[in-house]
Amino acid sequence: MLLRPIPWGSGIIGKSRKLSTFFREIWRRRVLQVAIPYGVGAWLLVQVAEIILDAFEAPPWIMQGLLVILVLGFPLAVVLAWVFDITPEHNVVRTRPLDESTEPAEEAEEELPAPAVSLEMGDSERRQVTMLNAVFEVSHSEDPEIDPEFMRDAMGAIEDLSRSLAERFGAHPMPGASEELSLVFGYPQAREDDARRAVTAALALIKEAGGSPALSSGEDRPGFALRAGISTGLVVVDESGKNEGGVAIIGQAPRMATWLKGLSEPGTVTVGPHTRKLVANYFELVELGRYDQPQFGGETAAFRVGAALSAGSAFQPGQALTGRKEEMHLLGERWENVLDGGGEFVVLQGEPGIGKSSLMSAFVQRVVEGGGVTLVPCQCSPYEQHNPLAPVIRVLRESVLKFSAEDDSAEQLLKLKAFLQEQSVDAGEALPLLTNLLSLRTAGQVEPPSGSAQIIRMQTLELLLEMIAHAASVKPMLLVLEDMHWADPSTLEMLQMMVDRGPSPGLFMLFTTRPGVEQDWVRRSYVLVQELLPLPRRSVRELIESTAGEDRLPDSLTERIISETDGNPLFVQELTLAVLESRAWRESRSSEDAEDAEWLEIPASLQDSLTARIDNLGENKSLLQLCSVLGREFSYDLLRSVSGTENEPALKEALAEIVKAELLFQRGLLKNLTYTFKHILIQETAYNSLLKSKRRELHARAAEILEQDASDVRERQPGLLAYHWGEAGDPEKAIPYWTLASRQSLSRFANVEAIEQARRGIQLLDRQPESPGRAAGEVPLQSILGTALLSRHGYADERVRKVFTRALELCEQIGDAPQLFQVAVGLWMYYTIAGKLDEAHALSQRLLRIAETTDDPAQHLQARYCQALVLYYRADYLTAKSHLETALESESADCDYAAQSASGDDTRLHVRVLMALINWHLGFPKTAATQATEARAIARRAGHPWGDVFAAFYSAWLHQMRGDAANTQKYAEEAARVATEKGFRFWLPLVGFMQAWAGNRQADGSGAARDETGVEQMKEALDQYRGIGSGAGVTYLSFKLAEDYVSLGLHEKAKRELQNGWDVLQTAGENFFEPEYHRLLGRICLAEYRDSEDSDRLAEADGHFSKALSTAQKNESKALELRAALDRSEVLSLEGKGSQASAALQGILVRFDETDNSADFLRASALIKKLK
């Protein structure tokens, strides 16, 4: 017979519910609304009647009758109010009875306010968890049939153990077989050390199961052995209630934990590779082997857990410390005060990962290295918050008394007695207190302390404080308490007593804690609280470099890590290591796309910490998840619309709570109110916790609201709409917006953004089936991408070639695509700057044919320019000039000459720059200078930074050819400034070459190099230029570098550089400065003749100069012919043929249509006078 227990509170609850219903019915029937006015009115009537009746000396029975009527009328009024009601039309009707079936709903509707977010966020989420799966197996039994009563007791003990572990370590128990235990760490509340908690819980489970009478073997019963497996991974937590246990954990982590359990030997714990990364610094781990497990992605390693490692991080030297010089200096000053006999209390406070432990460890290491100090490191643990004086007991046992695992109780007692003999305390009083504190078994050798528990507690604390003060007075002591936010109440009380005593001579107390310390003593005047702030950007960059070691991350990836970590050192290190260890990084290191990687993921080592901060929001977590969908920064108006809130005050209050938790920043008050995530990692963690299906739904809602409510968002923020439609899984709507956004970014010279936006649009197109429509949509994106890559990385970057080649192929597939000409220009530019002049020439001819079929002046000008530039590099100056003159004649005032340019600037300035360079060769130096000035003017009017750099750089080039160092420096600096501001990295080596040349000229006006340092700077710049794949102009730059080597007498270096230029000339056909090769060889021979007076060297010099002259004449370069003639005249003068040299120079000068004050003309005039 089963006895059902009667709920003791059922009667009281029932009566309470009836009373509540009764009072609510009185209010609904308006009884109080009638009774209260009736009572007030009756009282007023009696007061007035009493005054009037006294004035008329009325008989008493009148007042008495009035009172009787009023008293009898009160219950009548109450009854009528209960039974009848008055409608809005002033009709009297019977009051309907209360419908009890709807009462709870009505009550709930009245009492519960609308939530801050009206959207349904779903019953499932994605999160990282650590699964502990253990099984209890009968270890040995001679009886094949185990007593079921024993099994009942054992199952009860297992259940108790499971419940106890879940409560102590913050785990969620999962349903399973009675002899199994399954715990989830990281749900429903994540903690930063969930993996560590799981391993600690498993070890505690083994220890406690071994000590449980119900699970231990005996004479009449078998024992149980435990095997456990632990795995960490991403799962979906389903709270929909469809499962028997109410919650389902779906993912590989539960299956891997079960598999690892099977690998475990009895009495051991096995962890997987992900868990191993998270706990490797806390436990001894032994690899069991690697197993082929296709279900887990292939080869999977397993590790057996050994003993826990020492928890004192203060003992760990050499931890990275970056950007904390001021804090270290402050701690050093405080330590000096302790050495002088003072005392200090210092609290290092900051958010998780900000660097408290690193700073503390570095400071401890510096102090210990100085010698003469007693170090007492204590560390609080989240698992021991309910164990009194846990960090004190641990440091006494491990660091002070040095108890070992081999010590028995007697040995431990001897060590304690020996220690007390060295102290200034009464050993007779101290021994009982410390044996009690340390839970030592004394076998009757020591009497237990007398008195109440509270008296013993206070005596123990006083004893500890006296021992610390005495030790510090003998020798300076550094007492470290790490993670004070996890301290147990008794430890906090001890700290309070210590601070109340004031600073103790020779004692430095150093605490680390997180924000939110509620101890009053931290506000004392003699307690220094040092708040650790995020690292500045420069320090973060240094930390990334030191963490990466020999690996060098691209600048863009470094900048992304800096922006996503917001100066948190732990985040910086973990994210950097995650990049270096990722497969995507290893694969991209050898490719040109490493810099543009978009695969940064939050490492597992940060997942728990970040998720814990989000879980701490409670009900506001869903609001933060919604915010994460809207982006790093979002407006309040958009959030309000997307949330569908029906309770705006609740929404504002929830946002205020999130801001208070320092997860969001708020800007603005009434108008333009916006919110920004403090850490991008917080945003990504909140976003990743949403199911992908829910993300798509929310993105689609956000996009629809933006299109409907913000009419200007299409023009102002097309990238935002593209992002939301793309994440919503609607590529047809997203791709046009990505095209618009990338074109807008390109027009604003935001090349990095344009590259990313164009690529995202192309990625969406790649998922679509091939069709003419897809090709037509991809061409503008590829064209924009190519132009942006060209601006950021330079004409000769291989990525530029790939993109423009793909775009050209698409144009040819479509047929007469409107972008065909511009795409071909982009590919032509790549071939030209890469030094592949044959391919460039073929494309320039194709461009000319296309232009001839149209009436577009911009295409005509661009095609002529393309043809002329290739001819210029090939030293066909006259034909090149003819093309340019034809182009200039076709210019139209109302034409957009930037429309067909690969770089997006005005082609007319390119034409004038090239005309200036050609005219210098052809003997028109003044015209050349004028045309360079016109090019700069066009660039200024157009306002395009690429055009500004182009015009300024080639002005510097022109003046370098003229030998004018001052103007070369002027225009090179101008080009460098704009290129640096806009991120045009292609130009930096070129302008660096010009600046190094201009800054290294002799002060005597000879134009010779001043020293080797400047020449080596030129060489470094040239090597950088060649290193990015550029070939155009390399012959000129190589010969210019060789010329400076020659002037410094570094002939071997000059010969090597001349050969480098000659090799390019031979392979690429870039012979526009070929005469310089022969001239400089002649100068080397001439210098060697002067050193040796070997007539053969003089003859060789004359031969080289003659070759230079004939080559310049063949190319019709009067400027280079004059330069060769100037050097040959020195040979003729040495041979006694001064008049012949003078006549040759005069004959060349006569053929110049213009002269100026450039170095060659001045030198020619001076030499002619000398020869005469």
TINUKE-988247 format. One record per residue (C-alpha): x, y, z. Coordinates in steps of 0.02 Angstrom, whole numbers, plus 50000, padded with zeros to 5 digits. Example, Ala and Ser with C-alpha at 12.3 -4.5 7.8 and 13.67 -1.06 7.14 Angstrom:
506154977550390/506844994750357/
! end
This chain:
500005000050000/500705017049951/500425031950061/500235048349971/500965062950069/499765077350092/500545093950042/500695103650202/500385120350121/498935115550007/497565122150123/498435138650154/498775140849969/496965137049927/496295149650054/497515162749994/496955160149814/495095161749863/495415177949958/496345184849809/494895180449694/493625188149815/494515204949825/494765205449638/492895202249613/492455216449733/493495228049626/492775221449462/490965223949522/491375241649579/490815238249758/492215248849830/491845262549704/490085263549779/490465259949963/491845272749985/490885287549909/489325282250008/490285282450173/491105299150138/489455306850083/488515300150235/489815307450353/489705324550270/487795323850277/487835320150465/489035334750496/487945347050402/486315340450481/487045342250655/487465360550628/485775364850550/484715355050675/485615363150823/485305380250747/483405376750738/483345367450904/482575352350814/482045337350920/483355323350939/482305309950851/482615318450683/484495315750694/484235298250758/483095293950612/484335300850487/485725289950560/484615274350553/484205277750369/486025280250323/486585264550415/485235253750336/485595261150164/487445256050165/487195237050147/485805240350021/487005250749915/488355237449926/487145223649873/486495233849727/488285237549672/488695218949679/487165213549579/486965227549452/488095237649338/487875253549235/488375252649052/489195267048955/487445270648885/486815273249066/485775257349064/485645246549220/486095228149189/486525213349297/488395210949323/489005195549231/489845182249339/491745180049335/492355167449206/493625158149311/494345149149161/495005165649093/495535172649261/497365167249255/497595173549078/496795190349120/497825191749276/499415187849183/498955200049047/498675213849174/500195210349282/501555205449156/502245219949052/502715217248871/504515211448846/505895222548778/506025211748620/504415205348545/505285193848421/505365175348459/507225171348471/506975152548472/507225138148593/508935133048530/510655140848522/512435136848471/513755136748606/515385128748656/515215116048796/516315103148881/515515086048903/516005074349044/515415056549016/515805043249148/515255025449180/515325015149340/515724997049308/515824982549428/517694980149453/517654962049511/516354949749576/516434931049602/514534930049610/513774931049435/512164937849511/512464954049604/511304957749749/509994970149684/509954978849853/511804982549834/511484989149660/510085000149729/511275007649857/512625009849726/511445018549604/510895030149743/512705034349782/513055037849598/511555049349590/512125058549747/513875060449675/513195067049512/512105079849601/513515085149716/514755087449574/513515097149469/513195109249613/515025111349661/515715113849487/514255122649403/513785108649281/512125103449207/511695085049230/511015075649080/509855060549089/510615043449058/510755025749122/510815023649310/512625017949309/513185032449198/513525050549233/513435064249102/513785082449145/513795097749032/514975112149074/514575128548990/512685127148996/511575135649049/512925147349117/514615147649032/516185150349133/517895154749069/518635138749143/517305126149096/518555113649025/519625114949180/518095112749290/517625097049194/519335088949218/519395093949402/517655086849427/518155070549343/519675068549456/518615072749608/517335059849551/518655046249544/519305050949717/517605052249799/516935036549717/518425027149786/518015033449960/516145029949951/515645014550054/514225010749932/515435009949785/516945001849869/517234983149872/516974973350032/516824955750096/515054953650036/514984965549890/515974969949734/516734986949699/516484999249559/517795006149440/517545022549349/518075027449172/517815045149107/517975054448943/517945073248916/517705082848753/517505101248710/516635107448554/515275117448471/513525110548497/511725115648475/510755116348638/508925112448605/507735118348741/506145115548643/505595101848762/505415089048622/506655077748711/506315066948861/507575075848971/506965093248921/508655098348847/509615090348705/511465092948668/511755090248482/513505089548409/515125079848408/515625083948588/514415071348669/514905057648547/516765060948567/516605060848757/515785043748747/517155037448629/518525044148744/517695035748892/517905019348801/519775022448783/520005025748969/520715012849086/519755010149249/520085024549368/520715036449232/520105051449132/520405053948945/520195070548854/520105075248671/521215087248572/520135102748599/520015100148786/521875096748792/522255114148722/521205122048858/521905112549008/523705109048957/524365122249078/523415114949226/523605095949217/524895083149168/524365075249004/525025059648920/524605056048738/523805038948719/523965038848531/523125044648372/521615035748305/520815035948134/519055042248169/518155048248012/516675053448118/517795066548201/518655072448043/520065059748027/521545056848141/521075061048321/522255061648469/521775056348646/522635061248808/522605053648982/522475065849126/523755064849266/523995075549420/523555093849430/524995105849404/525465119449528/524195133549524/525395147449572/525655157849418/526835168849517/528135155149496/528045156049307/529475166949243/529665174549073/527845178449036/527615190948895/527415208648957/527115222448832/526515240248856/526575240449047/528145250849080/527235264049183/526385250949291/528015241649318/528875257949365/527515261749493/527645244449571/529535246349576/529395262749671/528215254749797/529425240149821/530835252349854/529775259649993/529595242250069/531475239850063/531665256250156/530575249450298/528835254250240/527325243550201/526215243050046/524505236949990/524295236849801/522775230349704/522945226849517/521195227749446/520575224649270/519425214449159/519845196349115/521355195049001/521935212949027/523635207049090/523535206849280/524415190049297/525755194549169/526135210949257/526155202349426/527285188349365/528505200549286/528575210849445/528795195349554/530195189349441/531085206049453/530925206449643/531525188449663/533005191349549/533505205849662/533675193549807/533375195849994/531495193249987/530245180550051/528955176349918/527255169749975/526145166349822/524305162849853/522995159649721/521115159049744/520115146249649/518295146549591/518145128549652/518615132949830/517525148049865/516625138050001/518225131150081/518795142550224/520555149750201/520845138250051/522285148449972/523105150750143/523035132250182/523725127850010/525215139550024/525585133350200/525575115250146/526495117249980/527635132549994/527955135350179/527945118050260/528335109150096/527235094050128/527465080449997/526345066249941/527495053750028/527375062250198/526285053250325/525415062150470/526905060250585/528115067650459/526945082150426/526805085550612/528695085650630/528865098350490/527565109350572/528455108850741/530115112850660/529335127750573/528575134550733/530235133950821/530855147050700/529385158650734/529155171150874/527475164050927/527045152751072/527195135250998/526055128351133/524625139451076/525045139350891/525235120550866/523425115750907/522755129950800/523815125550648/523525106750660/521665110650663/521835122550516/522845110050413/521745095150465/523265085250526/523015068750615/524045069950775/523585053050853/523345061551021/525035070251020/524225087451010/522705092651108/521355100651002/521095119251028/519845123951161/518415136251148/516985139351030/517195138250842/517145157150827/518505159350959/519605146350873/519315154950707/519835172150772/521345164950863/521905156350702/521745172350601/522695182350732/524055169250734/524265169850546/524365188750546/525675188650684/526715175950589/526645186450430/527095202550521/528555194250610/529255186450451/529125203250359/530035212250500/531495200050484/531585199650294/530575209450163/529065199250110/528075199549949/526385191649981/525395189149822/523545185049818/522965181549641/521135181649585/520455189549744/518725189749664/518665170849696/519225171949878/518195162950011/517375173550150/518655168350281/520115173650171/519245190350139/519005192550326/520855189150355/521295202350224/520115214650307/520985211950475/522695213850392/522235230350310/521415236650471/523115234750555/523865246750429/525465244650329/526695232550410/528545236650393/529365225850262/527725218650194/527135221150014/525375214549988/524965212749803/523195207949750/522455204849578/520595205749550/519255209749424/518145225149428/516735225449553/517705222449714/516525226349857/517815226449999/517795242950094/519645242250131/520125245249949/519585263349975/520835266350115/522095280250083/523575268450103/522895255649978/523395258749798/522145252349669/522975251649497/521685249949358/522445241349206/521815249249046/521845241748870/523525242248782/523825256248655/523885251348472/525775252148462/525955240048607/524665228448532/525655228148370/527235223948467/526315210048559/525705202648395/527475202848324/528225194648480/526845181548483/527045177648298/528925175648317/529745172048150/528065172448061/527565189447999/525725193047982/525175204547839/524785222247890/522925220447852/522805204947961/523765213548101/522595228448091/521095216948100/521755208448256/522065225448333/520295231348296/519475215248355/520415213748521/520295231848580/521925231348675/521575215848779/523245206448787/522475189248811/521315191748663/522795197848559/523895182948598/522535169848580/521875176948418/523635178248346/524035160348395/522375154548324/522835162448158/524565154548156/523885137348200/522445137948076/522475127947916/521875143147819/523435152847870/524605138747823/523785137147653/523795155847621/525605159147669/526195153647499/524825162747405/524605180947364/522935181447456/523655179347631/523435197847665/521615197647617/521125182647724/519375183547795/519455168047903/519805174748077/518845164048202/518655165648389/519835152848468/519125139848587/520195147048726/519155163048722/517445155748684/517025151248863/517605167948933/516615178048806/515065167248819/515115168949009/515015187748996/513525186348880/512645173448990/512815185249138/511555196849055/510145184849097/508535189949009/509455203448913/510505190548822/509235188948681/509295207748655/511195207248638/511025193048512/509835203848411/511055218448421/512455207248356/511465204248197/511385222948162/513275224948160/514695232148265/513805248948265/511935251548245/510625264848275/509315264048409/507955267448281/508445252048180/508525241248336/506825247248393/506035243248226/506855226148206/506465221148386/504615224448359/504535230448539/502865234748617/503705241248774/504995254348727/505405258948909/505865240748939/506955240848783/507875256448842/508085249349016/508795233048946/510015242748837/510555252948988/510925236749081/511995230448936/512925247048929/513195245949118/513935228549092/515195236748973/514705226348823/514015241048725/514495259348711/513125272348692/513335288248590/512065302148580/510535305248687/508945309348592/509405311448409/510625300148318/510695287948464/511895273948418/512675259148504/514355250948473/515015234248536/516495236748652/517345221248580/517045214148407/517365197248488/515855199948601/514795203848448/515425188548355/515145177248505/513355183348527/513055181848340/513785164348330/512655158548471/511135160848358/510575146748246/510995150148064/509155149348019/508755162648149/510175173548085/509475173047909/507745177447972/508385192448072/509485198747930/508015198147809/506945207747934/508305220947957/508525222947768/506655224847738/506495237847874/507995247547809/507285247947634/505565253347694/505975265547834/507615273247776/507345280047602/509125286347582/509985270547642/510175264047462/511275278947419/512055281847589/512405264047650/512205251447509/513485240347594/512355238347745/510905232447637/512075220947540/512705213347702/510975209947771/510265202947609/511805192247585/511715185047760/509845182547737/510235170747593/509525181847456/510955184347330/509825191947198/509535206947311/511275207147388/512355207047231/511735223647156/512015231847325/513785224747336/514135231847164/513455248847214/514405248547380/516075243747303/515895256947168/515495269847301/517015264847406/518125265647252/517515283247214/517975288147392/519705280247373/519285267547509/520175253747415/520225241047556/518345242247578/518065241647390/519095225647378/518135217047518/516435222347452/516805217147273/517445200347331/515895197147436/514805200647286/515865188847179/515755175347312/513865176147303/513925175047114/515065159847123/513665150347208/512475153947063/512365142846909/513295149246757/512235159946642/512395175846538/511545185246679/512825179346804/514245184246689/513485201446661/513355203946849/515135198246881/516005209446754/515735226046847/516245217947011/517845210846935/518215227546854/517995236847019/519025223847109/520425225246982/520465244146994/520495243647184/521865230547187/522855240847062/522725256247173/523185246847332/524505234647272/525105241947109/524945238746923/526075223546921/525275213747062/524805196147005/523075198047080/522755212446960/523165201346812/522035187246871/520555198646902/520665208246738/520965192046641/519395184546717/518425200346677/519035200246498/518525182046477/516785186346542/516645201046423/517105189846278/515785177046334/514445190446338/514975198346175/514915217146163/515025220646349/515085239246394/516535235946515/517605227046385/518695242046343/519055246946524/519405228846573/520635227246429/521465243446486/521695236046660/522495220446591/523595230946474/524185241046623/524685225246715/525705218746568/526535235646542/527095238346721/527575220046740/528785222646596/527875210946477/527905222846331/527445210546194/525795206346279/525525224746318/525825229646137/524575216746074/523255223046194/523595241246150/523285237145967/521655228446014/521145243846114/521495254745964/520395243845854/518975244445981/519125263345997/519055265745809/517335257445806/516615270045930/516365288745942/516975289446121/518385302346139/518915294846305/519215277946223/520175286046081/521295295446203/521565280246314/521965268646168/523235280946095/524045282946265/524175264146289/525005262246119/526195276846151/526775270846322/527315253946254/528215262546110/529075274346234/529795259846333/530395252546168/531255269046126/530135272745976/529935290746030/529325298445868/527935285845837/527415287146019/527355306146005/526305304845848/524995294445940/524955306746083/524785321845969/523315313245884/522575310046055/522775328146108/521945334245949/520405323445985/520125330246161/518375336446197/517905348246338/516305338946388/517045321346396/517415311346553/519195305646525/519255295846687/517885283946628/519055272546531/520575273746644/521095258046738/521605268446888/520065279546887/520965296046860/521005307846710/521935300246563/522365317546497/523655320146634/524445303246588/524575309046408/525445325246459/526645316346577/527145304346439/527325318746315/528485327446438/529615312146453/529655309746264/529995328146229/531465327846350/532245313946246/531855322746082/532695338946136/531245349446200/531655351346386/530645367346412/529115360046328/529335344546435/529335354946594/527785364446537/526845348446499/527285341346670/526585357146747/524985355046644/524825337046705/524945342546886/523635355946856/522425343446779/522715331846928/522325345847051/520725350346961/520145332246952/520475329547137/520915311247114/522355305947230/523025292847110/523185306346978/524045317747105/525345304347142/525585299946959/525865317946905/527005322047053/528055306347036/528375308146850/528785326446878/530105320346999/530675307546867/530825321446737/531855332546852/532955317846901/533345315246716/533765333846709/534905331946860/533865344146964/533955337047142/532925350847223/531395348647112/531585329847115/531505330447305/530035342447301/528915332047190/529465315447265/528955321447438/527275327147370/526975310147290/527545301047448/526345310947557/524805307047454/525305288847424/525555286047610/523915294547656/522905284547531/523805267947549/524505267647371/525925255847416/526465253147236/527185270747230/528165270347393/529725261347329/529785272747176/529635289047272/530845281947401/532115279347262/531895297247204/532035304347380/533595294147418/534405300147255/533945318447282/534525318547461/536225311247420/536945324247301/538605333147325/538495351247381/539695357047243/538335355747111/539195341747016/537695330247039/538805316047102/538295304847247/538825310547420/539025293947512/538645275447501/537245276047631/536095285547516/536515274047371/536085258747474/534405266847513/534135268347326/534575250047304/533375244847443/531965254647361/532355246947191/532365229447267/530665232847343/530005238847176/530655223347087/530015212647230/528195217147196/528365210647018/528655227246932/529715227946776/529285244546695/530695257246712/531855244846798/533215247746667/533215266446700/533235264146889/534595251046881/535685262146773/535365277046887/535925266747037/537455260746942/537895278746900/538015283047085/539055267647119/540245273446981/540375290847055/540875283147223/542155271647142/541155255947184/541445248247014/541015230247053/539325235047123/539055246246974/539435232046853/538205220446943/536835233246935/537185237146753/537055218646715/535385217746807/534705231846700/535425224146541/534585207446578/532895216146591/533245225846433/533625209746337/532125199946400/530795213446403/531395224446260/531375239846372/532785249046285/532265267146312/533855270246415/535005258046327/536315271546288/536575273746475/537175255846490/538585258746367/538985276046436/539175269746615/540285255346561/541345268546477/541435278746638/542045263346732/543395260646602/543865279046608/544025278546798/545095262846786/546195271546658/546465286146777/546995273846912/548135263346802/548515274546649/548225258946545/547895265246368/546865249746331/545625255146464/545515272246382/545165264246214/543825253346292/543045268746368/543015277346199/542205261946122/540835261546252/540515280246234/540425278646046/539185264346063/538145275146178/538165289246051/537645278345905/536265269946005/535565286846060/535615293045882/534715277545822/533365280145953/533335298845914/533615303246097/534555319746088/534625320846278/535535304246297/536625308246145/537205324246231/537565314846392/538615301746298/539525315346202/539975324446364/540835308846432/541695304946265/542365322546260/543395318346415/544215304046319/544545315146169/545285328346282/546455315546361/546965310246185/547325328246141/545815330146030/544995344546122/544445353645965/543595337845900/542695335846065/542145354046065/541505352745886/540535336845926/539695344846075/539265360545979/538555350145837/537375341345956/536845357246047/536415365545882/535155351745845/534205355346006/532655365745973/532625371146158/533895372346297/533705375046483/534765376146640/534825357446671/536445349046727/536895342046555/536725358946467/537705367946602/539075354846595/539135355746405/539325374646406/540695373846537/541625360046444/541565369246277/542315384746357/543665374146437/544095365346275/544215381846182/
! end
